[in-house]
Amino acid sequence: MNGLYTIMLLILSNVFMTLAWYGHLKLQETGVASKWPLIGVIAFSWGIAFFEYCCQVPANRLGFEGNGGPFNLVQLKVIQECVSLGVFAVIANIMFQGQNLHWNHILAFFFIICAVYLVFMK
């Protein structure tokens, strides 16, 4: 069960992370944040990133085998990167409709999924 909670928290964490990293670009595009100083954009992103950490840290604690979870450190990192790219692809297609995925992006994601498979091999 800790594995499922870990992955759910990682997904939620990456939604916040993606919004923190790229949400201000959408706000700038719509004119909401076009006049914000850089320090304002940074503070805005930090505010969102706080919630990312509120999900990421518990995910790692629950999922880590040293705390009774099912994953070792390398597995946690590879899962996180895979989840990060998946969440990014979805949010980028929703928020930035002109940013389409091409065949090489799909192939790159496939190889990342292959990395997840390889990291779980005994």
MMTF fields as JSON, N, C-alpha, C and O atoms, coordinates in Angstrom:
{
  "mmtfVersion": "1.0.0",
  "mmtfProducer": "UNKNOWN",
  "numBonds": 487,
  "numAtoms": 488,
  "numGroups": 122,
  "numChains": 1,
  "numModels": 1,
  "chainsPerModel": [1],
  "groupsPerChain": [122],
  "chainIdList": ["A"],
  "bondAtomList": [4, 2, 8, 6, 12, 10, 16, 14, 20, 18, 24, 22, 28, 26, 32, 30, 36, 34, 40, 38, 44, 42, 48, 46, 52, 50, 56, 54, 60, 58, 64, 62, 68, 66, 72, 70, 76, 74, 80, 78, 84, 82, 88, 86, 92, 90, 96, 94, 100, 98, 104, 102, 108, 106, 112, 110, 116, 114, 120, 118, 124, 122, 128, 126, 132, 130, 136, 134, 140, 138, 144, 142, 148, 146, 152, 150, 156, 154, 160, 158, 164, 162, 168, 166, 172, 170, 176, 174, 180, 178, 184, 182, 188, 186, 192, 190, 196, 194, 200, 198, 204, 202, 208, 206, 212, 210, 216, 214, 220, 218, 224, 222, 228, 226, 232, 230, 236, 234, 240, 238, 244, 242, 248, 246, 252, 250, 256, 254, 260, 258, 264, 262, 268, 266, 272, 270, 276, 274, 280, 278, 284, 282, 288, 286, 292, 290, 296, 294, 300, 298, 304, 302, 308, 306, 312, 310, 316, 314, 320, 318, 324, 322, 328, 326, 332, 330, 336, 334, 340, 338, 344, 342, 348, 346, 352, 350, 356, 354, 360, 358, 364, 362, 368, 366, 372, 370, 376, 374, 380, 378, 384, 382, 388, 386, 392, 390, 396, 394, 400, 398, 404, 402, 408, 406, 412, 410, 416, 414, 420, 418, 424, 422, 428, 426, 432, 430, 436, 434, 440, 438, 444, 442, 448, 446, 452, 450, 456, 454, 460, 458, 464, 462, 468, 466, 472, 470, 476, 474, 480, 478, 484, 482],
  "bondOrderList": [1, 1, 1, 1, 1, 1, 1, 1, 1, 1, 1, 1, 1, 1, 1, 1, 1, 1, 1, 1, 1, 1, 1, 1, 1, 1, 1, 1, 1, 1, 1, 1, 1, 1, 1, 1, 1, 1, 1, 1, 1, 1, 1, 1, 1, 1, 1, 1, 1, 1, 1, 1, 1, 1, 1, 1, 1, 1, 1, 1, 1, 1, 1, 1, 1, 1, 1, 1, 1, 1, 1, 1, 1, 1, 1, 1, 1, 1, 1, 1, 1, 1, 1, 1, 1, 1, 1, 1, 1, 1, 1, 1, 1, 1, 1, 1, 1, 1, 1, 1, 1, 1, 1, 1, 1, 1, 1, 1, 1, 1, 1, 1, 1, 1, 1, 1, 1, 1, 1, 1, 1],
  "groupList": [{"groupName": "MET", "atomNameList": ["N", "CA", "C", "O"], "elementList": ["N", "C", "C", "O"], "formalChargeList": [0, 0, 0, 0], "bondAtomList": [1, 0, 2, 1, 3, 2], "bondOrderList": [1, 1, 2], "singleLetterCode": "M", "chemCompType": "L-PEPTIDE LINKING"}, {"groupName": "ASN", "atomNameList": ["N", "CA", "C", "O"], "elementList": ["N", "C", "C", "O"], "formalChargeList": [0, 0, 0, 0], "bondAtomList": [1, 0, 2, 1, 3, 2], "bondOrderList": [1, 1, 2], "singleLetterCode": "N", "chemCompType": "L-PEPTIDE LINKING"}, {"groupName": "GLY", "atomNameList": ["N", "CA", "C", "O"], "elementList": ["N", "C", "C", "O"], "formalChargeList": [0, 0, 0, 0], "bondAtomList": [1, 0, 2, 1, 3, 2], "bondOrderList": [1, 1, 2], "singleLetterCode": "G", "chemCompType": "PEPTIDE LINKING"}, {"groupName": "LEU", "atomNameList": ["N", "CA", "C", "O"], "elementList": ["N", "C", "C", "O"], "formalChargeList": [0, 0, 0, 0], "bondAtomList": [1, 0, 2, 1, 3, 2], "bondOrderList": [1, 1, 2], "singleLetterCode": "L", "chemCompType": "L-PEPTIDE LINKING"}, {"groupName": "TYR", "atomNameList": ["N", "CA", "C", "O"], "elementList": ["N", "C", "C", "O"], "formalChargeList": [0, 0, 0, 0], "bondAtomList": [1, 0, 2, 1, 3, 2], "bondOrderList": [1, 1, 2], "singleLetterCode": "Y", "chemCompType": "L-PEPTIDE LINKING"}, {"groupName": "THR", "atomNameList": ["N", "CA", "C", "O"], "elementList": ["N", "C", "C", "O"], "formalChargeList": [0, 0, 0, 0], "bondAtomList": [1, 0, 2, 1, 3, 2], "bondOrderList": [1, 1, 2], "singleLetterCode": "T", "chemCompType": "L-PEPTIDE LINKING"}, {"groupName": "ILE", "atomNameList": ["N", "CA", "C", "O"], "elementList": ["N", "C", "C", "O"], "formalChargeList": [0, 0, 0, 0], "bondAtomList": [1, 0, 2, 1, 3, 2], "bondOrderList": [1, 1, 2], "singleLetterCode": "I", "chemCompType": "L-PEPTIDE LINKING"}, {"groupName": "SER", "atomNameList": ["N", "CA", "C", "O"], "elementList": ["N", "C", "C", "O"], "formalChargeList": [0, 0, 0, 0], "bondAtomList": [1, 0, 2, 1, 3, 2], "bondOrderList": [1, 1, 2], "singleLetterCode": "S", "chemCompType": "L-PEPTIDE LINKING"}, {"groupName": "VAL", "atomNameList": ["N", "CA", "C", "O"], "elementList": ["N", "C", "C", "O"], "formalChargeList": [0, 0, 0, 0], "bondAtomList": [1, 0, 2, 1, 3, 2], "bondOrderList": [1, 1, 2], "singleLetterCode": "V", "chemCompType": "L-PEPTIDE LINKING"}, {"groupName": "PHE", "atomNameList": ["N", "CA", "C", "O"], "elementList": ["N", "C", "C", "O"], "formalChargeList": [0, 0, 0, 0], "bondAtomList": [1, 0, 2, 1, 3, 2], "bondOrderList": [1, 1, 2], "singleLetterCode": "F", "chemCompType": "L-PEPTIDE LINKING"}, {"groupName": "ALA", "atomNameList": ["N", "CA", "C", "O"], "elementList": ["N", "C", "C", "O"], "formalChargeList": [0, 0, 0, 0], "bondAtomList": [1, 0, 2, 1, 3, 2], "bondOrderList": [1, 1, 2], "singleLetterCode": "A", "chemCompType": "L-PEPTIDE LINKING"}, {"groupName": "TRP", "atomNameList": ["N", "CA", "C", "O"], "elementList": ["N", "C", "C", "O"], "formalChargeList": [0, 0, 0, 0], "bondAtomList": [1, 0, 2, 1, 3, 2], "bondOrderList": [1, 1, 2], "singleLetterCode": "W", "chemCompType": "L-PEPTIDE LINKING"}, {"groupName": "HIS", "atomNameList": ["N", "CA", "C", "O"], "elementList": ["N", "C", "C", "O"], "formalChargeList": [0, 0, 0, 0], "bondAtomList": [1, 0, 2, 1, 3, 2], "bondOrderList": [1, 1, 2], "singleLetterCode": "H", "chemCompType": "L-PEPTIDE LINKING"}, {"groupName": "LYS", "atomNameList": ["N", "CA", "C", "O"], "elementList": ["N", "C", "C", "O"], "formalChargeList": [0, 0, 0, 0], "bondAtomList": [1, 0, 2, 1, 3, 2], "bondOrderList": [1, 1, 2], "singleLetterCode": "K", "chemCompType": "L-PEPTIDE LINKING"}, {"groupName": "GLN", "atomNameList": ["N", "CA", "C", "O"], "elementList": ["N", "C", "C", "O"], "formalChargeList": [0, 0, 0, 0], "bondAtomList": [1, 0, 2, 1, 3, 2], "bondOrderList": [1, 1, 2], "singleLetterCode": "Q", "chemCompType": "L-PEPTIDE LINKING"}, {"groupName": "GLU", "atomNameList": ["N", "CA", "C", "O"], "elementList": ["N", "C", "C", "O"], "formalChargeList": [0, 0, 0, 0], "bondAtomList": [1, 0, 2, 1, 3, 2], "bondOrderList": [1, 1, 2], "singleLetterCode": "E", "chemCompType": "L-PEPTIDE LINKING"}, {"groupName": "PRO", "atomNameList": ["N", "CA", "C", "O"], "elementList": ["N", "C", "C", "O"], "formalChargeList": [0, 0, 0, 0], "bondAtomList": [1, 0, 2, 1, 3, 2], "bondOrderList": [1, 1, 2], "singleLetterCode": "P", "chemCompType": "L-PEPTIDE LINKING"}, {"groupName": "CYS", "atomNameList": ["N", "CA", "C", "O"], "elementList": ["N", "C", "C", "O"], "formalChargeList": [0, 0, 0, 0], "bondAtomList": [1, 0, 2, 1, 3, 2], "bondOrderList": [1, 1, 2], "singleLetterCode": "C", "chemCompType": "L-PEPTIDE LINKING"}, {"groupName": "ARG", "atomNameList": ["N", "CA", "C", "O"], "elementList": ["N", "C", "C", "O"], "formalChargeList": [0, 0, 0, 0], "bondAtomList": [1, 0, 2, 1, 3, 2], "bondOrderList": [1, 1, 2], "singleLetterCode": "R", "chemCompType": "L-PEPTIDE LINKING"}],
  "groupTypeList": [0, 1, 2, 3, 4, 5, 6, 0, 3, 3, 6, 3, 7, 1, 8, 9, 0, 5, 3, 10, 11, 4, 2, 12, 3, 13, 3, 14, 15, 5, 2, 8, 10, 7, 13, 11, 16, 3, 6, 2, 8, 6, 10, 9, 7, 11, 2, 6, 10, 9, 9, 15, 4, 17, 17, 14, 8, 16, 10, 1, 18, 3, 2, 9, 15, 2, 1, 2, 2, 16, 9, 1, 3, 8, 14, 3, 13, 8, 6, 14, 15, 17, 8, 7, 3, 2, 8, 9, 10, 8, 6, 10, 1, 6, 0, 9, 14, 2, 14, 1, 3, 12, 11, 1, 12, 6, 3, 10, 9, 9, 9, 6, 6, 17, 10, 8, 4, 3, 8, 9, 0, 13],
  "groupIdList": [1, 2, 3, 4, 5, 6, 7, 8, 9, 10, 11, 12, 13, 14, 15, 16, 17, 18, 19, 20, 21, 22, 23, 24, 25, 26, 27, 28, 29, 30, 31, 32, 33, 34, 35, 36, 37, 38, 39, 40, 41, 42, 43, 44, 45, 46, 47, 48, 49, 50, 51, 52, 53, 54, 55, 56, 57, 58, 59, 60, 61, 62, 63, 64, 65, 66, 67, 68, 69, 70, 71, 72, 73, 74, 75, 76, 77, 78, 79, 80, 81, 82, 83, 84, 85, 86, 87, 88, 89, 90, 91, 92, 93, 94, 95, 96, 97, 98, 99, 100, 101, 102, 103, 104, 105, 106, 107, 108, 109, 110, 111, 112, 113, 114, 115, 116, 117, 118, 119, 120, 121, 122],
  "secStructList": [7, 2, 2, 2, 2, 2, 2, 2, 2, 2, 2, 2, 2, 2, 2, 2, 2, 2, 2, 2, 2, 2, 2, 2, 2, 2, 2, 2, 2, 2, 6, 1, 1, 6, 6, 7, 7, 2, 2, 2, 2, 2, 2, 2, 2, 2, 2, 2, 2, 2, 2, 2, 2, 2, 2, 2, 2, 2, 2, 2, 2, 2, 2, 5, 4, 4, 4, 6, 7, 1, 5, 7, 2, 2, 2, 2, 2, 2, 2, 2, 2, 2, 2, 2, 2, 2, 2, 2, 2, 2, 2, 2, 2, 2, 2, 7, 6, 6, 7, 7, 7, 7, 2, 2, 2, 2, 2, 2, 2, 2, 2, 2, 2, 2, 2, 2, 2, 2, 2, 2, 7, 7],
  "xCoordList": [0.818, 0.0, 0.863, 0.5, 2.022, 2.917, 3.386, 3.59, 3.556, 3.967, 2.924, 3.268, 1.653, 0.57, 0.489, 0.366, 0.56, 0.55, 1.738, 1.613, 2.88, 4.077, 3.86, 4.156, 3.349, 3.151, 2.075, 2.215, 1.013, -0.035, 0.521, 0.232, 1.319, 1.931, 2.939, 3.059, 3.662, 4.603, 3.87, 4.339, 2.734, 1.943, 1.482, 1.636, 0.92, 0.456, 1.613, 1.491, 2.724, 3.915, 4.353, 4.704, 4.332, 4.776, 3.785, 4.181, 2.518, 1.561, 1.952, 2.025, 2.202, 2.625, 3.955, 4.119, 4.913, 6.222, 6.106, 6.717, 5.329, 5.182, 4.503, 4.887, 3.495, 2.839, 3.794, 3.762, 4.641, 5.604, 6.644, 7.017, 7.105, 8.154, 7.643, 8.345, 6.412, 5.944, 4.652, 4.271, 3.98, 2.72, 2.874, 1.995, 3.989, 4.202, 4.332, 4.026, 4.783, 4.863, 3.471, 3.247, 2.544, 1.167, 0.551, -0.169, 0.836, 0.33, 0.897, 0.198, 2.147, 2.758, 2.119, 1.853, 1.876, 1.26, -0.129, -0.518, -0.882, -2.237, -2.251, -3.301, -1.095, -1.004, -1.134, -0.913, -1.484, -1.661, -0.349, -0.328, 0.749, 2.034, 3.058, 4.255, 2.615, 3.564, 4.374, 5.464, 3.872, 4.591, 5.203, 5.745, 5.118, 5.696, 7.219, 7.808, 7.851, 9.311, 9.748, 8.968, 10.977, 11.471, 11.329, 10.995, 11.574, 11.455, 10.01, 9.777, 9.051, 7.645, 7.322, 6.574, 7.884, 7.681, 8.313, 7.74, 9.506, 10.186, 9.367, 9.193, 8.866, 8.055, 6.772, 6.368, 6.152, 4.957, 5.272, 4.535, 6.363, 6.75, 7.121, 6.784, 7.804, 8.135, 6.88, 6.821, 5.884, 4.625, 3.969, 3.414, 4.038, 3.484, 4.395, 3.917, 5.707, 6.673, 6.576, 6.928, 6.108, 5.915, 5.005, 5.268, 3.937, 2.988, 3.606, 3.271, 4.505, 5.226, 6.015, 5.97, 6.73, 7.532, 6.657, 7.052, 5.48, 4.56, 4.095, 3.634, 4.21, 3.86, 5.108, 5.106, 6.165, 7.38, 8.078, 8.465, 8.238, 8.949, 8.203, 8.831, 6.901, 6.208, 6.242, 6.311, 6.193, 6.255, 7.563, 7.575, 8.649, 9.944, 10.066, 10.634, 9.542, 9.613, 8.773, 9.206, 7.574, 6.711, 7.267, 7.18, 7.83, 8.265, 9.624, 9.913, 10.469, 11.843, 11.896, 11.273, 12.645, 12.714, 13.299, 12.999, 14.126, 14.672, 13.614, 13.841, 12.468, 11.338, 10.19, 9.069, 10.459, 9.421, 8.701, 7.76, 9.125, 8.497, 9.061, 9.999, 8.496, 8.902, 10.065, 10.554, 10.522, 11.474, 12.819, 12.894, 13.896, 15.199, 15.359, 14.487, 16.452, 16.649, 16.66, 16.059, 17.34, 17.406, 16.025, 15.645, 15.282, 13.932, 13.043, 12.282, 13.127, 12.342, 12.661, 11.76, 13.934, 14.336, 13.851, 13.352, 13.987, 13.563, 12.039, 11.53, 11.324, 9.86, 9.492, 8.612, 10.161, 9.868, 10.095, 9.28, 11.184, 11.474, 10.441, 10.03, 10.028, 9.016, 7.681, 7.027, 7.291, 6.053, 6.16, 5.202, 7.316, 7.522, 7.291, 6.619, 7.843, 7.66, 6.222, 5.702, 5.588, 4.185, 3.291, 2.448, 3.476, 2.683, 2.984, 2.072, 4.267, 4.632, 3.945, 3.411, 3.954, 3.339, 1.859, 1.355, 1.167, -0.264, -0.497, -1.309, 0.211, -0.006, 0.427, -0.246, 1.535, 1.99, 0.958, 0.737, 0.322, -0.688, -1.972, -2.712, -2.248, -3.434, -3.179, -3.973, -2.068, -1.786, -1.203, -1.518, -0.356, 0.323, -0.05, 0.696, -1.19, -1.764, -0.916, -1.065, -0.052, 0.807, 2.03, 2.777, 2.25, 3.413, 3.018, 2.675, 3.067, 2.646, 3.786, 4.96, 3.414, 4.395, 4.633, 3.693, 5.891, 6.254, 6.77, 6.924, 7.035, 7.449, 8.692, 8.801, 9.642, 10.874, 10.611, 11.31, 9.627, 9.26, 8.664, 9.003, 7.769, 7.147, 8.215, 8.181, 9.157, 10.238, 11.095, 11.496, 11.372, 12.142, 11.395, 12.008, 10.103, 9.304, 9.322, 9.384, 9.268, 9.336, 10.642, 10.648, 11.741, 13.032, 13.102, 13.779, 12.42, 12.378, 11.588, 11.958, 10.507, 9.75, 10.625, 10.563, 11.435, 12.391, 13.368, 13.747, 13.773, 14.678, 14.003, 14.646, 12.728, 11.996, 12.012, 12.252, 11.76, 11.8, 13.176, 13.284, 14.224, 15.585, 15.969, 16.662, 15.532, 15.913, 15.23, 15.704, 14.131, 13.428, 13.878, 13.442, 14.744, 15.242, 16.168, 16.908, 16.117, 17.007, 18.314, 19.203],
  "yCoordList": [-1.204, 0.0, 1.271, 2.279, 1.203, 2.361, 2.72, 3.893, 1.7, 1.96, 2.772, 3.694, 2.437, 3.172, 4.608, 5.551, 4.768, 6.118, 6.935, 8.127, 6.284, 6.971, 7.504, 8.666, 6.667, 7.086, 8.162, 9.099, 8.043, 9.079, 10.416, 11.457, 10.392, 11.624, 12.194, 13.412, 11.314, 11.788, 12.462, 13.471, 11.917, 12.547, 13.928, 14.903, 14.015, 15.303, 16.283, 17.457, 15.8, 16.631, 17.2, 18.375, 16.373, 16.821, 17.76, 18.571, 17.665, 18.667, 20.032, 21.016, 20.087, 21.358, 21.831, 23.016, 20.906, 21.275, 21.868, 22.895, 21.225, 21.705, 23.067, 23.942, 23.25, 24.566, 25.626, 26.772, 25.256, 26.214, 26.602, 27.77, 25.634, 25.902, 26.603, 27.439, 26.268, 26.759, 27.568, 28.201, 27.557, 28.295, 29.783, 30.429, 30.332, 31.777, 32.145, 33.273, 31.207, 31.482, 31.638, 32.483, 30.82, 30.937, 32.238, 32.913, 32.587, 33.854, 35.039, 36.024, 34.945, 36.007, 36.063, 37.142, 34.89, 34.803, 35.427, 36.065, 35.246, 35.795, 37.254, 37.897, 37.778, 39.176, 39.393, 40.507, 38.366, 38.496, 38.871, 39.739, 38.226, 38.431, 39.102, 39.034, 39.744, 40.308, 41.459, 41.75, 42.11, 43.242, 42.899, 43.774, 41.647, 41.253, 41.33, 40.946, 41.816, 41.75, 40.296, 39.47, 40.002, 38.635, 38.103, 36.933, 38.937, 38.487, 38.095, 37.189, 38.765, 38.409, 37.064, 36.276, 36.798, 35.509, 34.392, 33.313, 34.674, 33.68, 33.4, 32.241, 34.435, 34.249, 33.466, 32.591, 33.782, 33.059, 31.57, 30.71, 31.279, 29.892, 29.179, 28.009, 29.862, 29.26, 28.916, 27.889, 29.781, 29.514, 28.226, 27.468, 27.99, 26.741, 25.569, 24.484, 25.789, 24.714, 24.217, 23.071, 25.055, 24.605, 23.38, 22.424, 23.417, 22.301, 21.08, 19.941, 21.327, 20.21, 19.463, 18.234, 20.193, 19.559, 18.885, 17.878, 19.432, 18.81, 17.437, 16.625, 17.172, 15.864, 15.019, 13.811, 15.656, 14.926, 14.282, 13.116, 15.023, 14.495, 13.296, 12.268, 13.389, 12.2, 11.024, 9.869, 11.314, 10.234, 9.465, 8.234, 10.193, 9.535, 8.79, 7.7, 9.369, 8.693, 7.418, 6.385, 7.495, 6.308, 5.235, 4.043, 5.655, 4.71, 4.087, 3.023, 4.726, 4.261, 2.984, 2.89, 1.998, 0.703, 0.8, -0.04, 1.805, 2.007, 2.414, 2.33, 2.85, 3.223, 2.234, 2.526, 1.077, 0.068, 0.119, -0.644, 1.004, 1.099, 0.079, -0.646, 0.019, -1.015, -0.628, -1.484, 0.632, 1.093, 1.467, 2.005, 1.166, 1.679, 3.095, 3.587, 3.736, 5.141, 5.35, 6.3, 4.468, 4.599, 4.409, 5.145, 3.44, 3.211, 4.423, 4.817, 5.019, 6.223, 7.34, 8.019, 7.524, 8.613, 8.363, 9.282, 7.151, 6.844, 6.951, 7.461, 6.474, 6.622, 8.104, 8.512, 8.902, 10.334, 10.992, 11.805, 10.653, 11.258, 10.848, 11.664, 9.61, 9.127, 9.831, 10.287, 9.913, 10.616, 12.081, 12.651, 12.691, 14.097, 14.362, 15.326, 13.514, 13.712, 13.474, 14.187, 12.485, 12.232, 13.39, 13.828, 13.884, 15.032, 16.257, 16.993, 16.48, 17.616, 17.539, 18.538, 16.367, 16.215, 16.565, 17.233, 16.125, 16.41, 17.907, 18.526, 18.477, 19.893, 20.789, 21.775, 20.461, 21.279, 21.275, 22.298, 20.12, 20.06, 20.772, 21.228, 20.872, 21.596, 23.102, 23.883, 23.505, 24.93, 25.599, 26.751, 24.878, 25.437, 24.609, 23.72, 24.901, 24.054, 24.007, 23.077, 24.958, 24.941, 24.06, 23.855, 23.532, 22.681, 21.221, 20.558, 20.733, 19.363, 18.377, 18.717, 17.15, 16.081, 15.513, 15.299, 15.276, 14.705, 13.284, 12.841, 12.576, 11.175, 11.004, 10.03, 11.947, 11.812, 11.995, 11.401, 12.799, 12.953, 11.65, 11.188, 11.064, 9.793, 8.71, 7.922, 8.675, 7.69, 7.912, 6.951, 9.164, 9.464, 9.007, 8.443, 9.234, 8.775, 7.244, 6.675, 6.59, 5.128, 4.642, 3.69, 5.295, 4.887, 5.152, 4.422, 6.176, 6.42, 5.312, 4.86, 4.881, 3.75, 2.495, 1.689, 2.335, 1.218, 1.328, 0.312, 2.534, 2.743, 2.303, 1.704, 2.589, 2.137, 0.612, 0.026, -0.015, -1.483, -1.994, -2.9, -1.413, -1.87, -1.678, -2.519, -0.596, -0.315, -1.289, -1.485, -1.892, -2.85, -4.298, -5.209, -4.508, -5.86, -6.295, -5.487, -7.567, -8.123, -8.539, -9.031],
  "zCoordList": [0.0, 0.0, 0.0, -0.606, 0.697, 0.699, -0.703, -1.016, -1.55, -2.927, -3.676, -4.416, -3.492, -4.152, -3.631, -4.413, -2.306, -1.724, -2.223, -2.504, -2.329, -2.815, -4.218, -4.499, -5.094, -6.485, -6.585, -7.37, -5.809, -5.821, -5.342, -5.933, -4.274, -3.77, -4.768, -4.908, -5.459, -6.479, -7.635, -8.163, -8.026, -9.091, -8.644, -9.378, -7.448, -6.93, -6.787, -7.139, -6.275, -6.129, -7.472, -7.568, -8.498, -9.811, -10.486, -11.322, -10.141, -10.628, -10.061, -10.797, -8.761, -8.155, -8.727, -9.015, -8.895, -9.412, -10.815, -11.11, -11.673, -13.041, -13.062, -13.838, -12.212, -12.139, -11.598, -12.047, -10.641, -10.086, -11.134, -11.24, -11.899, -12.878, -14.129, -14.698, -14.571, -15.861, -15.795, -16.78, -14.656, -14.534, -14.748, -15.32, -14.292, -14.463, -15.939, -16.323, -16.766, -18.204, -18.802, -19.669, -18.332, -18.799, -18.301, -19.036, -17.047, -16.508, -17.283, -17.517, -17.675, -18.479, -19.861, -20.392, -20.435, -21.763, -21.774, -22.752, -20.685, -20.614, -20.167, -20.181, -19.771, -19.358, -17.867, -17.393, -17.11, -15.667, -14.992, -14.12, -15.388, -14.715, -15.614, -15.338, -16.676, -17.637, -17.053, -17.545, -16.031, -15.439, -14.074, -13.399, -13.677, -12.392, -12.467, -13.477, -11.42, -11.396, -11.181, -10.708, -11.528, -11.411, -9.993, -9.804, -9.001, -7.608, -7.288, -6.488, -7.901, -7.716, -8.331, -7.753, -9.501, -10.164, -9.33, -9.177, -8.794, -7.958, -6.702, -6.327, -6.054, -4.841, -5.16, -4.394, -6.268, -6.699, -6.877, -6.394, -7.568, -7.812, -6.517, -6.339, -5.621, -4.318, -3.531, -2.855, -3.624, -2.931, -3.406, -2.611, -4.706, -5.251, -4.897, -4.565, -4.969, -4.697, -3.256, -2.977, -2.346, -0.967, -0.929, -0.2, -1.719, -1.745, -2.439, -2.115, -3.392, -4.007, -2.94, -2.879, -2.108, -1.064, -0.016, 0.571, 0.219, 1.176, 0.692, 1.495, -0.594, -1.151, -1.419, -1.186, -1.906, -2.296, -1.099, -1.163, -0.025, 1.145, 1.753, 2.005, 1.993, 2.5, 1.515, 1.934, 0.214, -0.779, -0.637, -0.635, -0.519, -0.381, 0.949, 1.001, 2.004, 3.308, 3.315, 3.827, 2.746, 2.687, 1.761, 2.058, 0.653, -0.355, -0.124, -0.673, 0.678, 0.859, 1.683, 2.741, 1.19, 1.86, 3.265, 4.113, 3.525, 4.869, 5.876, 7.083, 5.398, 6.257, 6.129, 6.546, 5.562, 5.403, 4.07, 3.848, 3.177, 1.864, 0.893, 1.223, -0.298, -1.261, -2.187, -2.924, -2.175, -3.181, -2.576, -1.471, -3.335, -2.918, -3.472, -4.189, -3.146, -3.511, -5.026, -5.526, -5.753, -7.209, -7.826, -8.737, -7.34, -7.857, -7.609, -8.492, -6.424, -6.134, -7.12, -7.612, -7.403, -8.307, -9.727, -10.377, -10.211, -11.575, -11.7, -12.698, -10.697, -10.699, -10.731, -11.489, -9.911, -9.844, -11.202, -11.637, -11.87, -13.177, -14.22, -15.045, -14.184, -15.121, -14.875, -15.813, -13.614, -13.256, -13.662, -14.184, -13.427, -13.762, -15.248, -15.614, -16.09, -17.532, -17.965, -18.823, -17.379, -17.713, -17.323, -18.106, -16.112, -15.644, -16.498, -16.874, -16.806, -17.646, -19.005, -19.486, -19.624, -20.95, -20.911, -21.815, -19.882, -19.766, -19.534, -20.222, -18.574, -18.253, -19.41, -19.709, -20.061, -21.194, -22.312, -22.96, -22.543, -23.599, -23.214, -24.086, -21.926, -21.474, -21.443, -21.968, -20.826, -20.638, -21.876, -22.172, -22.594, -23.759, -24.972, -25.384, -25.533, -26.573, -27.843, -28.635, -28.054, -29.238, -29.072, -30.029, -27.862, -27.584, -27.736, -26.757, -28.942, -29.207, -28.999, -29.148, -28.651, -28.551, -29.951, -30.716, -30.268, -31.557, -31.347, -30.209, -32.431, -32.35, -31.495, -30.751, -31.59, -30.813, -29.313, -28.492, -28.95, -27.537, -27.02, -25.931, -27.814, -27.431, -27.283, -26.338, -28.214, -28.145, -26.898, -26.241, -26.576, -25.374, -24.124, -23.218, -24.058, -22.92, -22.842, -21.752, -23.994, -24.02, -23.401, -22.621, -23.748, -23.187, -21.686, -20.962, -21.216, -19.774, -19.08, -17.996, -19.708, -19.158, -19.158, -18.23, -20.198, -20.227, -19.056, -18.473, -18.712, -17.575, -16.286, -15.424, -16.146, -14.952, -14.892, -13.836, -16.016, -16.054, -15.642, -14.816, -16.216, -15.924, -14.461, -13.888, -13.863, -12.479, -11.512, -10.393, -11.933, -11.073, -11.317, -10.613, -12.305, -12.571, -11.449, -10.888, -11.132, -10.092, -10.717, -10.021]
}
